[in-house]
Amino acid sequence: MFVIRSSGFVVLALTLVFTTIGDSAGEPEPDRFSGVRRLIAQQMAQTRVSSVAVAVATDGEILWEEGFGYADRARQIRSTPHTMYSLASVTKPLTATALMILVERDLIELKKPINDYLGRTKVRAFEGDASSATVERILHHTAGLPMHWNFFFEGDSIQRPDADTTIGRYGIIVSQPGEHFEYSNLGYGLLETVIERVSGRSYGEFMRTEVFEPLGMWHSQVVTEELTGDDVAIRYMENKATSPFYDHDARGASSIYASAHDLVTFGMLHVKVYSGSEQSIISDSAIDLMRAPPDPRTAGSFYGLGWSVGESDGYRTAGHGGGMPGVRTHLLLVPEERTVVAVLCNGPYINPEMIARNILAVIHGKKARGGSGETRDDWGSEMESRPEITGTWTGAIESSQLSIPVQITVDSSGMASMATPAAGRPAMGSLPAVAQIVSEGESVSMSFAAELPTEETLRFRHKLTLKMRVKEDTLSGFIAAESYREAFCLPFYIRLVRTESQSGDGLPDISAGSEPESATPTGTLRSTYTSLSWLDGRQMIRQKGLFDRFWNPSGDYENEFEQQFDGSDEVVIDRRSGLMWHQSGTADFVTFTEAEQWIDELNSTGYAGCTGWRLPTLEEAASLLESTRKNRGMFIDPLFFRDTWCIWTGDRRPDGRAWVVIFSGRVDWSDRNTRLNFARAVRNY
């Protein structure tokens, strides 16, 4: 049975109760960390994150470790320093450490090409030479691999492929190895594959026997299927909904779970402090090499071998941050002070690095600001006049899966438009794809509201993100399909050359005038389910005058809402459309089938004294999208429960996925078996 929320039960929590864990190595000095506790309380209240766990050690002594809030809300299990959290990209220094074990056993050479250690499928170079993509450069994120991530949610019809498939699709070198820094999760997926092939053991087994157990990390694990138990922190989305389990195609980048206590134990290895029960698994020289400054000749680099490194306020620091759906983490080292800080949380928006640096300030009296986390924002700022970019550029998008001609035109103001073939099914939509360019040095970046048609990219709506470098009359780099739901960022190679814009060159005119104008909104909305392609869905949004931030930002369907109660049952009437809406919806994410079961329960119990409840059609659900943010950042009227931020509809796509509406301002789609959406019922009034 699904629990139904109503706004009468929504309480804003202004105070938090924390529990200090008693098994710390020594009690903290009175009030020494009280300011940090207040900061954590403030962060948790502001972000509504479920729990935080912290640990800090100096010279091998744990000064403070504590859990705050609930690791598992439903079962009221509190967080402790030994609760296992998903680490996200804090996995990378652990993977790098495992690789260095094999390096010190003379089984891997850092200067050798990564392809020497891969299987039948190799990394492919579109620019430069694949032999220059060495193991060392993979560790540094300077091998020329592009930005990449790919999550596979439980219940989705598409699940994690094998390593050869992933490498064949996305293992592409898009810039000369050694020239530039570009953060690549796939690179650490390649290292995971190398560890398995060289050691003859699975990545998980190697990490357990060679890293976790020797260091006494008893609450650490490579996770490939959903974990259960009292010592596991559930991943929660922004609205406290439970995230479905998801796997990665690059487990070496982000698949480890560990406790704050264990993570500090791992950090002690890298500040060269060992307790009697632990053993060093790599040499001091290997530790120094991993924390060494990056090659200054590599543009944009701040990354060692698995560590982000920096220096500030007289401290040299090493660290790593992590962020995925339902996860924010940070591990920070100050080697000269032999200090390690770990901060883990099971929700979004909180800033664990800020908490870690405030802990350092308590211990050492000043903040160390270097080594700033998972990635550095090196996308630059808005472009000023760049005459070398202005003009028309023609070329193609290339990968093992597709080859698509493309044309990009940049005007003198720094606005870019993109055109692609329109014959048959459009390769990237037929909308006018326009973007503001940002730049830094010789690189330019753009983001277009358009799509690429591959099996994996069509799982969710996405935008196209481009990052290219300028070399005389050539632009080249990568174009990535980036899901609005953080599910994937899948890269492809793109190369363009400057051309004269000519008519009849096989590329369509996609000026704004060729697009259908938004119709005057009418009150009548379709109530029977149908199948809609993405082009059908976009056309419907525009014809009905409904709002979508990308497809129809000028849409403005004006509802006439009225709140009503039937005892404890709360509904919202829309006099404009003649619809009655369930005010809150399901209490958590549900699959499509579970949504239908919940609807059946509403009808059997006569919710609000009514029957005839059903899932809305796409246009009915999209009519709830307001053209401005009205409900704590969401595009929905405040009469509705804000946390039900994405809802199923009864309409489907030709591939069987169901259309959904997301109140961050758009429509989308989901596999019906995924637990990634809520349900909100509707009936004709």
HELIX and SHEET records of a PDB file:
HELIX    1   1 SER A    7  PHE A    9  5                                   3    
HELIX    2   2 SER A   34  THR A   47  1                                  14    
HELIX    3   3 ALA A   88  VAL A   90  5                                   3    
HELIX    4   4 THR A   91  GLU A  104  1                                  14    
HELIX    5   5 ILE A  114  TYR A  117  5                                   4    
HELIX    6   6 ALA A  130  SER A  132  5                                   3    
HELIX    7   7 VAL A  135  HIS A  140  1                                   6    
HELIX    8   8 ALA A  163  TYR A  170  1                                   8    
HELIX    9   9 ASN A  185  SER A  199  1                                  15    
HELIX   10  10 TYR A  203  MET A  207  1                                   5    
HELIX   11  11 ARG A  208  PHE A  212  3                                   5    
HELIX   12  12 GLU A  213  LEU A  215  1                                   3    
HELIX   13  13 ARG A  251  SER A  254  1                                   4    
HELIX   14  14 ALA A  260  HIS A  270  1                                  11    
HELIX   15  15 ASP A  284  MET A  290  1                                   7    
HELIX   16  16 PRO A  335  GLU A  337  5                                   3    
HELIX   17  17 PRO A  352  HIS A  364  1                                  13    
HELIX   18  18 THR A  457  ARG A  459  5                                   3    
HELIX   19  19 ALA A  512  SER A  514  5                                   3    
HELIX   20  20 TRP A  534  GLN A  543  1                                  10    
HELIX   21  21 PHE A  592  THR A  605  1                                  14    
HELIX   22  22 TYR A  607  GLY A  609  5                                   3    
HELIX   23  23 LEU A  618  ALA A  622  1                                   5    
SHEET    1   A 7 ILE A  77  ARG A  78  0                                        
SHEET    2   A 7 GLU A  61  ASP A  72 -1                                        
SHEET    3   A 7 SER A  51  THR A  58 -1                                        
SHEET    4   A 7 THR A 339  CYS A 345 -1                                        
SHEET    5   A 7 VAL A 327  VAL A 334 -1                                        
SHEET    6   A 7 TYR A 315  MET A 324 -1                                        
SHEET    7   A 7 SER A 308  SER A 312 -1                                        
SHEET    1   B 3 TYR A  85  SER A  86  0                                        
SHEET    2   B 3 ILE A 256  ALA A 258 -1                                        
SHEET    3   B 3 SER A 220  VAL A 222 -1                                        
SHEET    1   C 2 ARG A 124  ALA A 125  0                                        
SHEET    2   C 2 ILE A 172  ILE A 173  1                                        
SHEET    1   D 7 TYR A 246  HIS A 248  0                                        
SHEET    2   D 7 TRP A 149  PHE A 153 -1                                        
SHEET    3   D 7 PHE A 488  THR A 499 -1                                        
SHEET    4   D 7 GLY A 391  GLU A 398 -1                                        
SHEET    5   D 7 SER A 403  VAL A 410 -1                                        
SHEET    6   D 7 MET A 415  ALA A 419 -1                                        
SHEET    7   D 7 ALA A 433  GLN A 436 -1                                        
SHEET    1   E 8 TYR A 246  HIS A 248  0                                        
SHEET    2   E 8 TRP A 149  PHE A 153 -1                                        
SHEET    3   E 8 PHE A 488  THR A 499 -1                                        
SHEET    4   E 8 THR A 474  SER A 483 -1                                        
SHEET    5   E 8 HIS A 462  LYS A 471 -1                                        
SHEET    6   E 8 SER A 443  PHE A 448 -1                                        
SHEET    7   E 8 VAL A 438  GLU A 440 -1                                        
SHEET    8   E 8 SER A 381  GLU A 382 -1                                        
SHEET    1   F 4 PHE A 561  ASP A 566  0                                        
SHEET    2   F 4 ASP A 569  ASP A 574 -1                                        
SHEET    3   F 4 LEU A 579  HIS A 582 -1                                        
SHEET    4   F 4 VAL A 682  ASN A 684 -1                                        
SHEET    1   G 3 CYS A 646  ARG A 652  0                                        
SHEET    2   G 3 ALA A 658  ILE A 662 -1                                        
SHEET    3   G 3 ARG A 666  SER A 670 -1                                        
END                                                                             
